[in-house]
Amino acid sequence: MAEVEMSMHTANSDQLVIDIERRLTEQENSYVGYPQYSIYRIPSHIRKNNEYYYEPRMVSIGPYHRNKEHLRAMEEHKLRYLGKLRNQKDRILHNLIKEIRDAEADIRACYCESVSLEEGDQFIEMMLLDSCFVIKLFFNEPDAACDAGWALPLIISDLLMLENQIPFFVLTKIYNIYTFGCVDPPSDGHDNNRPSFLTLATNILHETCKTNVERAKVPEAGVMIKHLLHLFYLLFVPAPEYALTPRQINVKIKGKKSRTNCLPLLQKPNLREFPGSSKFSEKNESPRVIKSAIELKEYGVILKKKENFASFLDISFEGGILEVPRITIEGCSRSRLLNLIAFEQCSGGADVDPIKKPLSSYAVFMACLMNMSQDVIVLEKAGILDNNLANSEEGAKFFHQVRECAHIDFDNHYLKQVFVEVIDYCEAFWPKHRAKLRHDYFSSPWTIVSLMVAMLVLIMAIFHTIGFILSTYFKEH
């Protein structure tokens, strides 16, 4: 009996080994030809507090939110867009399906979760409809569902959500077949009348998302764009200037006013290059927080809107003056920042390193400054913040919501030196005692009145004492 049970146990183990080996082989084969994931799911602990900003409201693109009830209405418009495209080109439908079918394995490998749709026609149809919808939308084809004043901004916002993406190479293939009649058109075919899809998408994102960049700069040809959100990230946070330290960049742009919203990302700062940061550099510590705007004022720090800057992330501190470029916060800003930071957090390797997650670092910095509604008012008065939300309380919540998903390496982020210098300044003798004096005696009108009364009583007592001494002296003489 024991021998029979052992034989059954061995057979079951062998079958389990076979099953696991098969699954591993299938997984390895499915990822051949594409290096890594590029379209991610938001982790549940991040999603639970901000689900509204991570899930599309008008249109589903890709498999993650497909067939959700509130998004089904747009499926009819996708089919209508595909019909328009088919009617404009002979046999284009056959060519499009063939290209997507040939690339199916590479497309699936872009998603970090197994695509729920079975291999074959359902998946191919979804990719075809979604990619044609995006392309026809970018061509500004008239459509009642998208031309409504509220509809287009919501659709563009949906297209810039991390979970609502399809691979950029799919969009490029479909666009090239539709525009040039082939997948790989010659480079001289991209003229002013027929731009490449990269150029078209760059201009659309620049115009509709109001990045404040004077002229949209198309990413270099060698850059591999993963999806539309990745392209927006590259436009919002362009390539760094590795050779320059933070102060060298400030010197470089001094006297040259810039309206660009593009970030020259900074190399890891060398503490020895910055005098006045001895406390943290000697302790080899990395600060995790700085004081809020209203607290910094108590320490004598001057909060100033930066005029000459390379980007809205170009923050500097010198001589007790904290300079921060002006930023506008509004409803649509929150969703875009959350999804950009989510992409920054999920991406690894060449996407973010050695960029050091600059948006995440910026979110942590601004969340420190804007701890409560009074801080928002201080920053507005300084010209640093333009708060278009309902009130100052909502403004204070803005970056705290964004900061929840912004995890950074405090030993190596582009604002580390600013944190160090601000804290060292506040720990110096005079700023520390100045802050204590203001907090204890000048924090409210009543404490000021009490101090003035006490000083008046003291002065009167001194004069009374002096008068008594003088009168006594004259009597004796």
Buried (B, 14 or more C-beta within 10 A) or exposed (E): EEEEEEEEEEEEEEEEEEEEEEEEEEEEEBBEEBEBBBBBBBEEEBBEEBEEBBBBEBBBBBBBBBEEEEBEEBBEBBEBBBEEBBEEBEEBBEBBBEBBBEBBBBBBBBBBEEBEBEEEEBBBBBBBBBBBBBBBBBBEBEBEBBEEEEBBBBBBBBBBBBBBBBBBBBBBBBBBBBBBEEBEBEEEBBEEEEBBBBBBBBBBBBEBBEBEBEEBBBBEEEBEBBBBBBBBBBBBBBBBBEEBBBBEBBEEBEEEEBEBBBBBBBBBBEBEEBEBBEEBBEEEEBBEEBBBBBBBBBBBBEBBBBEBBBBBBBBBBBEBEBBBBBBEBEEBBBBBBBBBBBBBBBBEEEBBEEBBBBBBBBBBBBBBBBBBBBBBBBBBEBBBBEBEBEEBEBBBBBBBBBBBBBBBEBEBBBBBBBBBBBBBBBEBEEBBEBBEEBEEBEEEEEBEEEBEEEEEEEEEEEEEEEEEEEEEEEEEE
